[in-house]
Amino acid sequence: MGKYERLGFLLFRAFHTHWRVSNARLQKRGITPGQPKVLGFLERNDGCIQRELAQHCCFQAASVSGVLSSMEREGLIRREQDPTDRRVLRVHITDKGRCMGEFCRQVMEELDEAAMAGFSPQERQLAAELLRRIGDNLNAQSEENELEPSRPRETP
């Protein structure tokens, strides 16, 4: 197997190209790399606490605070103190945030279609299943090496 046929290279190449194209499209609307997953999570979990958001989106605590601060300045989210525990901040998505979340989903759906152009429905299903299995296998390796496994994330 040649260098450019190795699984790691192929996965990296596909990921990097997807990331580069999606970010270019999202940045046209002022959306930065961490924001789509935050918007997607908040659409399903409005009013969650920052810690839950950080865990789901695989952010460090300090990173999530910075991302949320910029999103709050842009009017995509708002943070409010929990009425029962004033030390806790609850994160809510705004109407503007929902619109941006919808835009992010459209970009990702278009990119998925472009990536799978020429694939039959069966090939699409097989590709998704194989990638899930690869992820599961690598997560098992993470656990054996005492690394925190990646969490499955839904794309907004």
Secondary structure per residue as TSV (DSSP state, phi and psi in degrees):
chain	resnum	aa	ss	phi	psi
A	1	M	-	360.0	126.6
A	2	G	-	-75.9	162.4
A	3	K	G	-52.1	-40.2
A	4	Y	G	-87.5	7.6
A	5	E	G	-110.9	-4.9
A	6	R	S	-66.9	142.9
A	7	L	H	-56.2	-46.7
A	8	G	H	-58.2	-42.0
A	9	F	H	-65.6	-44.6
A	10	L	H	-64.6	-41.9
A	11	L	H	-64.7	-44.3
A	12	F	H	-62.1	-44.6
A	13	R	H	-61.1	-44.8
A	14	A	H	-65.6	-45.3
A	15	F	H	-61.0	-49.2
A	16	H	H	-62.1	-42.1
A	17	T	H	-65.7	-44.1
A	18	H	H	-59.8	-47.0
A	19	W	H	-61.5	-46.2
A	20	R	H	-62.8	-46.6
A	21	V	H	-68.9	-44.5
A	22	S	H	-64.3	-42.2
A	23	N	H	-64.5	-38.8
A	24	A	H	-61.2	-42.3
A	25	R	H	-69.9	-41.3
A	26	L	H	-70.3	-36.6
A	27	Q	H	-66.1	-22.5
A	28	K	T	-61.5	-24.4
A	29	R	T	-105.0	10.3
A	30	G	T	81.0	16.3
A	31	I	-	-92.0	126.1
A	32	T	-	-93.4	164.0
A	33	P	T	-51.6	-39.9
A	34	G	T	-79.3	-14.8
A	35	Q	H	-72.2	-37.8
A	36	P	H	-58.4	-42.0
A	37	K	H	-69.6	-32.7
A	38	V	H	-65.6	-46.6
A	39	L	H	-62.1	-43.9
A	40	G	H	-60.8	-43.9
A	41	F	H	-65.1	-43.1
A	42	L	H	-67.6	-29.9
A	43	E	H	-62.8	-31.7
A	44	R	H	-95.5	-16.8
A	45	N	S	-139.0	48.7
A	46	D	T	-58.8	135.6
A	47	G	T	87.7	11.3
A	48	C	E	-70.9	168.7
A	49	I	E	-92.7	157.8
A	50	Q	H	-56.0	-38.8
A	51	R	H	-60.9	-43.4
A	52	E	H	-61.4	-43.3
A	53	L	H	-62.1	-46.4
A	54	A	H	-61.3	-43.5
A	55	Q	H	-64.2	-46.9
A	56	H	H	-65.5	-40.2
A	57	C	H	-89.6	2.9
A	58	C	T	58.8	43.9
A	59	F	-	-101.7	149.7
A	60	Q	-	-74.4	155.0
A	61	A	H	-56.3	-43.1
A	62	A	H	-66.6	-37.0
A	63	S	H	-66.9	-43.4
A	64	V	H	-63.9	-35.0
A	65	S	H	-63.1	-43.2
A	66	G	H	-66.1	-42.5
A	67	V	H	-62.5	-45.5
A	68	L	H	-66.8	-36.1
A	69	S	H	-61.4	-44.8
A	70	S	H	-68.3	-36.2
A	71	M	H	-67.6	-34.9
A	72	E	H	-68.0	-42.8
A	73	R	H	-60.6	-33.7
A	74	E	T	-83.3	-4.0
A	75	G	T	79.9	18.6
A	76	L	S	-85.5	-28.2
A	77	I	E	-139.3	168.8
A	78	R	E	-140.1	146.9
A	79	R	E	-113.3	136.5
A	80	E	E	-134.1	147.0
A	81	Q	E	-67.6	142.1
A	82	D	-	-67.5	131.1
A	83	P	S	-65.2	-23.8
A	84	T	S	-97.9	-18.3
A	85	D	-	-143.2	100.2
A	86	R	T	-67.3	-10.6
A	87	R	T	-79.1	-15.8
A	88	V	-	-99.7	133.5
A	89	L	E	-104.1	130.4
A	90	R	E	-99.0	141.1
A	91	V	E	-109.0	127.8
A	92	H	E	-121.4	143.0
A	93	I	E	-88.0	142.4
A	94	T	-	-95.7	172.9
A	95	D	H	-60.0	-41.3
A	96	K	H	-61.9	-39.4
A	97	G	H	-63.3	-39.6
A	98	R	H	-63.6	-40.6
A	99	C	H	-62.7	-42.9
A	100	M	H	-67.2	-36.4
A	101	G	H	-61.9	-40.6
A	102	E	H	-64.4	-42.0
A	103	F	H	-61.0	-43.4
A	104	C	H	-59.9	-44.4
A	105	R	H	-60.7	-43.0
A	106	Q	H	-61.6	-44.1
A	107	V	H	-60.4	-45.3
A	108	M	H	-67.2	-38.4
A	109	E	H	-65.1	-42.1
A	110	E	H	-62.7	-41.2
A	111	L	H	-67.8	-39.4
A	112	D	H	-59.8	-44.2
A	113	E	H	-62.2	-43.4
A	114	A	H	-63.4	-41.4
A	115	A	H	-65.7	-33.0
A	116	M	T	-100.9	13.7
A	117	A	T	-56.1	132.1
A	118	G	T	85.0	-4.1
A	119	F	-	-87.1	138.3
A	120	S	-	-73.9	163.6
A	121	P	H	-55.9	-38.1
A	122	Q	H	-66.9	-39.0
A	123	E	H	-67.2	-37.2
A	124	R	H	-62.3	-45.0
A	125	Q	H	-65.0	-42.7
A	126	L	H	-64.2	-43.8
A	127	A	H	-59.1	-45.3
A	128	A	H	-62.3	-43.9
A	129	E	H	-64.6	-43.1
A	130	L	H	-63.8	-41.7
A	131	L	H	-65.7	-37.8
A	132	R	H	-61.8	-44.8
A	133	R	H	-64.6	-40.4
A	134	I	H	-59.4	-46.4
A	135	G	H	-60.0	-43.9
A	136	D	H	-61.9	-44.4
A	137	N	H	-61.5	-42.9
A	138	L	H	-71.1	-33.9
A	139	N	H	-63.7	-36.9
A	140	A	H	-61.4	-39.1
A	141	Q	H	-65.4	-38.2
A	142	S	H	-59.4	-45.5
A	143	E	H	-64.6	-39.9
A	144	E	H	-63.5	-31.6
A	145	N	T	-95.6	14.7
A	146	E	T	57.9	34.6
A	147	L	-	-99.4	152.6
A	148	E	-	-72.8	123.2
A	149	P	-	-68.4	153.3
A	150	S	-	-68.1	143.3
A	151	R	-	-94.6	142.6
A	152	P	-	-64.9	136.9
A	153	R	-	-126.8	141.7
A	154	E	-	-85.5	143.0
A	155	T	-	-83.8	132.1
A	156	P	-	-66.7	360.0
